[in-house]
Amino acid sequence: MKIHQLLSGVPVVINNEEQHFIDEHRENVSLSSLDEHGQWVAQNLVRKNVYQLTKDNKNIVINPTHEIKQQSI
């Protein structure tokens, strides 16, 4: 990697399925409202720091520091 790439941050790759989830569930998502596959996608987005778990671990909210302008593959 080049220095300017490291300074701008490491890009997070979001696949089409995850982008569809983000488009469908924008701000606040109740984990109990998701099916098993939806929970799996949500868990991946939390790992990628696109969403954050709330303190009660029942909802996920969009991470304000993450840019969703990522290109999907």
C-alpha positions as CSV (number, residue, x, y, z in Angstrom):
1,M,0.0,0.0,0.0
2,K,1.0,3.5,-0.6
3,I,1.3,6.1,2.2
4,H,-1.7,8.2,1.0
5,Q,-3.8,5.0,1.0
6,L,-2.9,4.3,4.6
7,L,-3.6,7.9,5.7
8,S,-7.0,7.9,4.1
9,G,-8.0,4.7,5.8
10,V,-8.3,1.1,4.8
11,P,-11.3,0.6,2.5
12,V,-14.0,-1.7,3.5
13,V,-15.4,-3.9,0.8
14,I,-19.2,-4.2,0.8
15,N,-20.8,-6.8,-1.4
16,N,-24.1,-6.4,-3.2
17,E,-26.1,-8.3,-0.6
18,E,-24.8,-6.1,2.2
19,Q,-25.4,-2.9,0.1
20,H,-29.0,-4.1,-0.4
21,F,-29.4,-4.6,3.4
22,I,-28.0,-1.1,4.0
23,D,-30.4,0.4,1.4
24,E,-33.3,-1.5,2.9
25,H,-32.7,-0.8,6.6
26,R,-31.0,2.6,6.7
27,E,-30.7,4.0,10.3
28,N,-32.0,1.7,13.1
29,V,-32.6,-2.0,12.8
30,S,-34.2,-4.3,15.4
31,L,-32.3,-7.6,15.4
32,S,-35.5,-9.5,16.5
33,S,-37.2,-8.3,13.3
34,L,-34.6,-10.0,11.1
35,D,-34.6,-13.6,9.9
36,E,-31.6,-15.8,10.4
37,H,-29.9,-14.8,7.1
38,G,-30.6,-11.1,7.8
39,Q,-29.0,-11.5,11.2
40,W,-25.9,-13.0,9.6
41,V,-25.7,-10.1,7.1
42,A,-26.1,-7.6,10.0
43,Q,-23.4,-9.4,12.0
44,N,-21.0,-9.0,9.0
45,L,-21.8,-5.3,8.8
46,V,-21.1,-4.8,12.5
47,R,-17.8,-6.6,12.0
48,K,-17.0,-4.2,9.1
49,N,-17.9,-1.3,11.4
50,V,-20.8,-0.1,9.1
51,Y,-23.3,-0.6,11.9
52,Q,-22.9,-0.6,15.7
53,L,-24.7,-2.6,18.3
54,T,-26.7,-0.6,20.8
55,K,-25.9,-0.9,24.5
56,D,-28.8,-3.3,25.1
57,N,-27.6,-5.5,22.1
58,K,-31.2,-5.6,20.7
59,N,-30.7,-3.1,17.8
60,I,-28.0,-2.0,15.4
61,V,-27.6,1.6,14.3
62,I,-25.6,3.0,11.4
63,N,-22.1,4.0,12.4
64,P,-21.9,7.8,11.9
65,T,-18.1,7.7,11.3
66,H,-18.4,5.2,8.5
67,E,-19.0,6.4,4.9
68,I,-21.5,4.3,3.0
69,K,-20.1,5.5,-0.3
70,Q,-18.1,2.3,-0.6
71,Q,-18.3,0.6,-3.9
72,S,-20.0,-2.8,-3.8
73,I,-18.6,-5.7,-5.7
